[in-house]
């Protein structure tokens, strides 16, 4: 073995396949997105802190916050924060069910993952529609 390394003629070993070769199961996707939304929720906590501090600081500070949050970019960030919160909640419920030992069958886990993705989008749109049609300032 040392002779092969010393002679400079390394045997070509197969490389580990990258994720693009595999079909991404829904459970893998939801696991990755669960982690990403967890990080996003930490950023959203900073937005909530900014909102609370701006409220306590007075009309000028709150006006600045309201202008940023009311812009198209602010609404997009708030929509993303809402979706991350809903997705993370639903995914957390799935993990709680898994902690009790249910839902590990491959087909059931895939189906629940698909339901979580779809339901998170539907609930996020429903939340924003409810606030908008009840006269909330989005």
C-alpha positions in Angstrom: 0.0 0.0 0.0 2.8 2.4 0.8 4.5 1.4 -2.5 1.4 2.5 -4.5 1.3 5.8 -2.7 5.0 6.3 -3.1 5.0 5.5 -6.8 2.4 8.3 -7.4 -0.1 5.9 -9.1 -3.2 6.3 -6.9 -6.0 4.0 -7.6 -9.1 6.0 -8.7 -11.7 5.5 -6.0 -15.3 6.2 -6.6 -16.5 9.5 -5.2 -19.4 9.6 -2.9 -22.5 10.6 -4.9 -23.8 14.1 -4.3 -27.4 14.8 -3.3 -28.4 15.6 -6.9 -28.1 11.9 -7.7 -30.6 10.9 -5.1 -34.3 11.5 -5.1 -35.0 13.8 -2.2 -37.6 12.2 0.0 -40.1 14.5 1.5 -38.9 13.6 5.0 -35.4 14.8 4.1 -36.8 18.1 2.7 -39.0 18.7 5.7 -36.1 18.0 8.0 -33.8 20.5 6.3 -36.6 23.1 6.1 -37.4 22.6 9.8 -33.8 23.5 10.7 -33.8 26.5 8.3 -37.1 27.8 9.7 -35.7 27.5 13.2 -32.9 29.8 12.3 -35.4 32.1 10.5 -37.5 32.2 13.7 -34.5 33.5 15.6 -34.3 36.3 13.1 -38.0 36.9 13.4 -37.5 37.2 17.2 -35.3 40.2 16.4 -38.1 41.7 14.4 -40.5 41.3 17.3 -37.9 42.8 19.6 -37.5 45.8 17.2 -41.3 46.2 17.1 -41.6 46.2 20.9 -38.7 48.6 21.4 -40.0 50.9 18.7 -43.4 50.8 20.4 -41.9 51.8 23.8 -39.6 54.4 22.3 -42.3 56.6 20.9 -44.1 57.7 17.7 -40.9 58.5 15.8 -39.3 55.1 16.3 -42.6 53.3 15.7 -43.1 55.3 12.5 -39.8 54.1 11.2 -40.7 50.5 12.1 -44.1 50.8 10.5 -42.6 52.3 7.3 -40.2 49.4 7.0 -42.7 46.7 7.9 -45.3 48.3 5.6 -43.1 48.3 2.5 -43.3 45.5 -0.1 -40.0 44.1 1.3 -41.2 44.3 4.9 -44.4 42.5 4.0 -42.4 39.8 2.2 -40.2 39.3 5.2 -43.3 39.2 7.5 -45.0 36.7 5.2 -41.9 34.5 5.3 -41.7 34.8 9.1 -45.4 33.8 9.3 -44.8 30.8 7.0 -41.7 29.8 9.0 -43.6 30.0 12.2 -46.5 27.8 10.9 -44.2 25.3 9.2 -42.0 25.0 12.3 -45.1 24.5 14.5 -46.5 21.8 12.2 -43.2 20.1 11.9 -42.7 20.2 15.7 -46.1 18.5 16.1 -44.9 15.8 13.7 -41.7 15.4 15.8 -43.9 15.1 19.0 -45.9 12.4 17.3 -42.7 10.6 16.4 -41.5 10.9 20.0 -44.5 8.7 20.9 -43.4 6.1 18.3 -46.0 6.8 15.6 -45.7 7.6 11.9 -42.3 6.1 11.2 -43.6 3.9 8.3 -42.1 5.2 5.1 -45.3 5.9 3.2 -47.0 7.5 6.2 -43.9 9.7 6.9 -43.8 10.8 3.3 -47.6 11.6 3.3 -47.4 13.5 6.6 -44.4 15.5 5.2 -46.4 16.5 2.1 -49.4 17.4 4.2 -47.2 19.6 6.4 -45.8 21.5 3.5 -49.2 22.0 1.9 -50.9 22.9 5.1 -48.2 25.4 6.1 -48.7 27.3 2.9 -52.5 27.1 3.1 -52.5 28.3 6.8 -50.1 31.1 6.1 -52.3 32.4 3.2 -55.4 32.0 5.4 -53.8 34.0 8.3 -52.8 36.8 6.0 -56.2 36.8 4.2 -58.0 36.9 7.6 -55.9 39.8 8.8 -56.3 41.7 5.5 -60.1 41.2 5.2 -60.7 42.1 8.9 -59.1 45.5 8.3 -55.6 44.8 9.6 -52.8 47.0 8.2 -50.5 44.7 6.3 
